[in-house]
């Protein structure tokens, strides 16, 4: 069985390293992007099975990236992951399949990923 591919979009290297290690241990293939432009290129060229997308990034923010990805492919689940609770109420985030607040405890994010890749 082919490994599920996750596109991880976050401008923080420490988050990238943590998530990569955790999700590779779970058996997923991880592609990385550090900004919205890189993320959209990866999304087109190497289509993922799921996207974990940060909101606060320089240049194009995650909500803009979310909407552009959904215009390209509505079937790919996108999980917004932010350190900030307030974005959860932003109408622009409603196009995502889930919104998970970043935490040292990865259980919620892992459970959300498993649910959407089942």
C-alpha distance (Angstrom), angle and dihedral (degrees) to the residues before:
residue distance angle dihedral
X1 . . .
X2 3.80 . .
X3 3.80 117.5 .
X4 3.79 116.5 -109.0
X5 3.80 112.8 -110.9
X6 3.82 120.7 -133.0
X7 3.79 122.7 -167.4
X8 3.79 108.4 -148.4
X9 3.80 114.1 -159.8
X10 3.81 116.5 -172.7
X11 3.80 133.1 128.4
X12 3.82 92.9 -145.3
X13 3.78 113.2 90.2
X14 3.82 92.9 -156.9
X15 3.83 90.9 56.8
X16 3.81 90.2 46.5
X17 3.82 91.0 53.1
X18 3.81 94.7 45.3
X19 3.82 95.1 46.9
X20 3.82 93.1 42.9
X21 3.80 91.7 53.0
X22 3.80 94.1 44.6
X23 3.81 96.1 46.9
X24 3.81 95.8 41.1
X25 3.82 86.4 54.0
X26 3.82 86.5 54.7
X27 3.81 89.5 55.1
X28 3.80 102.0 -101.7
X29 3.80 128.6 132.9
X30 3.82 109.7 -124.3
X31 3.80 126.9 -150.8
X32 3.80 117.4 -173.9
X33 3.77 136.4 -148.0
X34 3.80 125.7 176.4
X35 3.82 97.8 -160.2
X36 3.79 142.7 19.0
X37 3.80 96.7 -95.2
X38 3.84 92.3 52.2
X39 3.79 89.2 45.7
X40 3.80 93.8 54.9
X41 3.82 91.8 47.7
X42 3.83 90.6 50.6
X43 3.81 91.1 44.8
X44 3.82 91.3 55.6
X45 3.81 98.9 38.7
X46 3.79 100.8 39.3
X47 3.82 107.0 21.3
X48 3.81 111.8 -147.3
X49 3.79 128.2 -145.8
X50 3.81 89.2 -133.7
X51 3.83 138.9 4.6
X52 3.81 127.9 -142.4
X53 3.78 104.1 -160.9
X54 3.81 130.5 -170.3
X55 3.81 116.0 -146.0
X56 3.81 104.0 -153.8
X57 3.80 106.1 64.5
X58 3.80 132.1 137.1
X59 3.79 115.6 -97.5
X60 3.79 109.5 2.4
X61 3.81 111.5 27.0
X62 3.79 124.4 -138.1
X63 3.80 94.6 -102.8
X64 3.81 90.7 58.2
X65 3.81 90.1 47.0
X66 3.82 90.5 48.5
X67 3.80 92.0 55.5
X68 3.80 93.8 46.5
X69 3.81 91.1 49.3
X70 3.82 91.4 49.2
X71 3.81 89.5 51.6
X72 3.81 88.5 55.3
X73 3.82 98.0 42.3
X74 3.78 126.8 0.7
X75 3.82 92.9 -174.8
X76 3.82 96.7 69.4
X77 3.82 112.1 91.7
X78 3.79 113.2 -129.8
X79 3.80 121.3 -160.2
X80 3.78 115.0 -163.2
X81 3.78 112.2 -144.8
X82 3.76 118.5 -169.9
X83 3.77 138.4 158.6
X84 3.81 87.7 -136.9
X85 3.81 124.9 80.7
X86 3.81 94.3 -163.6
X87 3.80 94.6 73.7
X88 3.80 88.9 64.9
X89 3.82 88.5 77.4
X90 3.82 93.3 48.8
X91 3.79 110.5 112.7
X92 3.81 89.3 -140.7
X93 3.82 91.2 66.4
X94 3.81 93.6 59.4
X95 3.81 92.3 86.5
X96 3.80 89.4 68.5
X97 3.79 122.7 90.2
X98 3.80 92.7 -131.1
X99 3.79 143.9 0.3
X100 3.80 117.5 -144.8
X101 3.80 123.6 -178.1
X102 3.82 111.0 -133.6
X103 3.76 113.3 -104.8
X104 3.78 139.6 165.0
X105 3.80 84.5 -120.6
X106 3.80 104.3 77.0
X107 3.83 96.3 -171.7
X108 3.81 96.9 102.0
X109 3.80 93.5 46.9
X110 3.82 92.8 45.9
X111 3.81 91.8 48.6
X112 3.81 90.5 48.9
X113 3.81 91.7 50.2
X114 3.83 92.1 48.2
X115 3.82 90.9 49.0
X116 3.81 93.0 53.2
X117 3.80 95.4 42.9
X118 3.82 95.8 46.1
